[in-house]
Amino acid sequence: MSDSIRLGELVALQRGTTYKSARIGESGPVLLGLGTIQRNGGFRDDQLRSYGGESPANLLLYPGDLFLSLKDVTQSADLLGAVARVPTAVDVGRLTQDTVRLDVHGQEISSNYLYWMLRTPQYRSYCREHATGTTNLGLSREDFLSYKIPRPTPDLMVLVELLGALDDKIAANANLALTADAWVRAVFTEMTRKAEAKVVLAQLLTVVKDPVEPYTLSVDTIYVGLEHIPRRLMWLNNCGAATSVTSTKSRFETGDILFGKLRPYFHKVVSASVGGVCSTDVLVVRPVDKRGAGFVLAAVASDEVIQSCTAGSEGTRMPRTSWRDLAAVEVPWPGDAAAAALSEKVSRLRDAVEAHLRENDTLATTRDTLLPQLMSGRMRVKDAEKMAEEVL
């Protein structure tokens, strides 16, 4: 018996269809398009949109179901063939014209085993090697179904369980960050609801304009582009390396607030946990009084401030806001004492969240070290278990 098997013998593909954009936002299933797949695999939950239009039963997905992209609009091909799994937080999802569902048939493999096999770097390399097209890349059904994966063995199943445990821990830490964000927003809303005074953000913030050229950056400098800033989440959970920088950027320091000014309705506002450089499409603003920094962060990240900046933004296809627009926004002011009290709580909470997000970096590194072993079989199970135990 062969020790590998073609995907075509294990799965069937269900392609999605187009949808009516006018029905986006209405009650219904979540659209599972390219925006819900992380680069190189995994579910992305910061761009979820519900859909109230027609959704035939054969296009619906439920928690645990797998879907992927057979196309990509970037030359890096990071989304080509990338797989995601519907999380328990999504009750029901709907395929789009850009995604396909994987239906596992038979009992030789589980969907969990298949999911991790399609997260390996060997599979990702296969997708890039078989990409077709120039501007819009594609992976044919035939090429996808021709890919071979190892048949399950006890050792491989142990590795799959370890990978799942690492991913579960990463998800738990990410959920903590979401919960902390929601708590800050709720407390800020309740506090400012009772406030009788108002203040413009120009009294609480100052804009930082510190341009920096790429040749002056050290190799350990972090880079934050718009793509690294999550939507409607105050904590920075991703970044790049300054080695990728080729043009003038803006310098920021620990504690600064990074505000995405391109398409402000994307709601990209975070607190900088470390210093670095960022895209010039990001405003760097700094609290005037550090004792009120947490209150200022909550204010700048609030829905009301985002709405005000969006309304005043210029441009049709690529609307932008500016420091002038942000500085002019009025926010409720509860007084120095209340703002300082909230800031102290936010500071402690931010430290805890950032510790968990740093832990996620370690967990992800361990996961990415183990992933290639699914195909190579070079690592002993005991070694893999030891690696996982050190971080779990």
N, C-alpha and C positions, 0 to 999 in steps of 0.2 A: 504493500500500500504506500502510495506517495506520501511524503511528509508535508506537502503543500497542496493547496486547493484554490482554484479560480473563484473570484467573487461571483462570476456568472452562475456557478453551481450552488451559491449560498443565498443570493439576494435577488429580488426583483425591484425595479425602479418605477416610481410613480412621479411623473413630471407635474409641476404646478402650472397654473394659468394666470392670465392677466386679471386685474381687478379694477374697479372704478374708484379713482382717487377721491371723488366726491363723497364716498361712503366711509373714508378713513376717519376714525375718531368716534364713530357710532358704536353702540354696544354690539359685541360679537367676538369672534376668535381673534387671536393675535396674528398679525401678518409675519410669516417666517421667511423674510427675504435675506439678501446679502448682509444687510445691516444687523442681523441677529446672529451672525457667525463671526467668531474671532479669527484673526489672521492665523493660519496654520491649524485651526481647529478649536472647538469649544464654543459654548453658547455665550452670546453677548446680549446683555439685558438693558443697556442704556438707550436703546432706540426702539422700544416696543410700541407698536401702534395697533389699536383694535380696528376691526373692520365689520361694518354692518351690512355689507352686500351679500350676494349669493355665494355660498360656500358648500359645494357638493360634498357628500360624505367621503368620497375618495380623495379629497384634497385636505382632509382634516388630520391633525396629529395630536397626540396626547402625551402626558408626561412619560419619559423613557423612550419615546420614538426617536429615531435618527433621521436627520436630513442633511443634505450637503449641496454645494454649489458646483456645477460643471462649467462655470464661466468666471471670468475675472475681467475687470476693466483697467487693471494696472499691470505693468510689465513685470512686476516682482512675482506675480502669480501666487501671492500668499493666500488668496481665497479660492484658487482653482482646486477643486476636489476636496476642499476643507469640510470637515464633518462637525456637526453639533448635535447635542441631545436635548430634547425638550425638558426643561426643569419642572419640578413639582409646583413651582410658583405659577406656571402657565397652565391653566385648566384645559384649554384647547387652542390649537394653532391652525393656521391655514397656509398651505404652500403658495408661493408666487410663481411668476414665470421664470424666475431666476434660480429656483431650488427644486430638488427632487427628494422624495422620501425613500428610505431604504427599508424594504420589507424582507426580513429574514425568514426563510422557509426551511423546514426540516429542523432537526435537533442536533446537528453536528456542532454548531457553534451558537453562542448566545449573542444578543445584540450588544451586551457589555464587552465581550471579547472582541467583536467586530469594531466597536467604537475605538478601543485603544489601539488596535492594529492600524486603523486609519488616522491615528494621531502620530505614528512613528515618523521620524525623519526620512526613512527609506521610502515610505509611501509618498511623502511630500515631494521628494526628489523625483519619483516616478511621474507624478502629476506635472511637474515643471518640464520634464524631458519630453512628455507627450502633448504639450500645449500646442495648439494650432491657432493661427490668426496673428495679426500684427497689433492692432489697437485694442480690440476686444478678444481676449484669449478664450479658448474653449478646450474642453476635454470630452472626447467622444464617448458615448455610452459603451462602444465596443472596447475602447482602451481601458475605461474604468473597470468593466466586467472581466477584462483579461488579466487584471492584476492578481497575483497569487499571494496568499498569506499562509503561514504555517498552520498545520492542524493543531488543535489544542492539546497540550500535554499538562500533567500535574504541575510541573515547574512553571510553565507559562501562565497557568491559572493563578498561581501564587503571586506572580508579578502583576497580573491584572488586578488582583485584590489589593495589593500594595498601592498601585497607581490610583485606584478608586479611593483608598483611605486618604491619600495625599490630596486628591482633588476635593474630597469632602471637607477636609480641614481648611483648604483655601476658600471654599465656598462659605464656610462658617465665619471665617474672618471677614470676608467681603460683606456678609449679611450684617455683621457687627458694625461695619462702617456705615451701611445704609441706615441701620437703626439709630446710630449716633447722629447722623445727619438729620433724620426725621425729628429726633428729640430737640435738637437745637432750633430747628424751624418752628416747632410747636411752641416752645418756650418763648422764642422771640415774638411770635405772633400774639401770644397771650399778654406778654409784657407791653408791647407797643399798642395793643388794643386799648389799654387803659391810659396811655400817655396823652397828655393834654398839649404838650409842646411839639414843635417840629424843628428840624434842622436840615440844612442842605449838606450833601455828602462832602462838599468842598471844605466844610468846617471839621470834618472827621478824618479826611484823607488828603494825601498829597501824591501827585503823580511822580513816578521815578523815570527819568530819562537818562539812561546810562548805556549808550551804544558801545558795542564791543566787536572787534574784528576777529574773524575765525583764527587767524594765525597767532593770536595772543592767548588762545585758550589751551589749558593743560589737558592731557588725555583723560584725566579723571573728572573733568567738569561735566555736569549733567546738562542735557538739553531738553526743553519742554516745548513741543509744538502743539498746535490745536488738536492734533490727533491723539495726544497723550492726556488731554484734560477730559475727564468724564463729564457726562451731562448731569446736571442737577445733583452734584455730589461735591461737598466742600473739601474733601480730602484728596490730595494728589496720590494716585495709586499706580502711576506708570510714568516712564520718562525714557529718553534716548541718551545717546552719547554725543558729546561735542565733536567727536571725530567725524561725524556726518555733516557738520555745519560748513557751508561754503560761502555764506554771505553775512552781512552785518546783522547782529542780534541784539537783544536787550538783556542787560544783567539784572538779576534780582537777588535778594537776600532772604535768609530764613525769616519767616513771619510776614513777608510781603504777601499781597493778594494778587493773583493772576486772573485777569478778566478777559475772556475771549471777545474781541471787538468785531470780528467778522461773523456775520449772521448771529447777532446776540440772542436771538430766540432759541439757539441751541443750548443756552443756559450753562455756559462753561466758566465756572468761577471756583477757584480753589485757593486754599492756604498753602504757601510754600513751606514744606517741612525742612528743606535744605536750600542753600544758595546754588545758583547756576545761571544759565542763559536761556532765553525763550525767544520764540518767533516774534517778529514785529507786528504780527496780527494779534498779539496779546498785550493788553495794557498792564503795566506793573504799577500798582498803587500801594501806599504804605500808610497804616494808621498813624495819625498825628500823635496820639497818646497811647502808648503800649498798654496802659492799664485798661483801656476800653477796646483792645484789639479783637476780642472774641465777639463783642457786640457789633463792631464794624463789619467783621466777616459775615455774620448772620444777616446784617442789613444789605450788604452788597450782593449777597447770594439769594436774597429774597425774590419771590415771584414778582412783587410789585416793582422793584428796581429793574428787573429784567424787562418787564412790560414797558416801563417808561423809556428805557434805552432802545428797545425795539421800535417803539412808536416814533422816536426821533432819529432813527438811523437813516443814512443816505445810501441810495443805490437800489436798483430793482433786482437784478440777478444775484448780486453779491453785496447785500446791505451791510454797512459798517456803522458802528457807533464810535464815539470819541470820548476823550477825557472831558471835554466841554459838556457833552450830554450827560455823562455819569456824574460829574461834579454838581450839576444843577438839580439833580433829583432830590426831592424832599423826603425825609423819613421821620417817623414818630420818634420823639426823644423822651425816654423815661427818667432822665436825670443822671448825673455823674455816678451816684451810689449804685443805682440799679444796673447801669451799664457795666460798671466795674464788677459787680457781683456775678452777672451773667458771664462776663469775660473770664473770670477765674474758673468757673465751671467748664466753659468751653475749652480753656487751656488744658485742664486736666483730662478732659475727654479726648481732645486732639492728641495728647501724648499717648494715651492708651490705644487709640485707633491707629496711629502711625506705627506703634510697636507691633500691632497685629499685621499691618500691611507690610512691614519689613520682614516679619515672619513668613508672609506669603512669598516673598522673593526667595527665601531659603527653601521653602516647600516646592516652589516651581522649579528651582534649580535641581533639586533632588529628583523631582518627577521627570524633568527633561534629560537627566542623566540615565534614568532607568528605561525610558522609552525605547532607545535604540536596541536595548537588550531583548525586546520582544521578537525582533527579527534575527538578531545575531546569535542569541543563546550563549554568549560568552560569559555572562555573569552568573556566578553560583547563587542559588536562592538564599543561602545563609548570608552572603555578602549584601544582597539586596535588602533582606530583612533588617540587617544591622544599619544600613543607610537610612531606612525609613524610621526605625526606632529612635534614631538620634534627633530627628526633627519632629516626630509626632508627639 
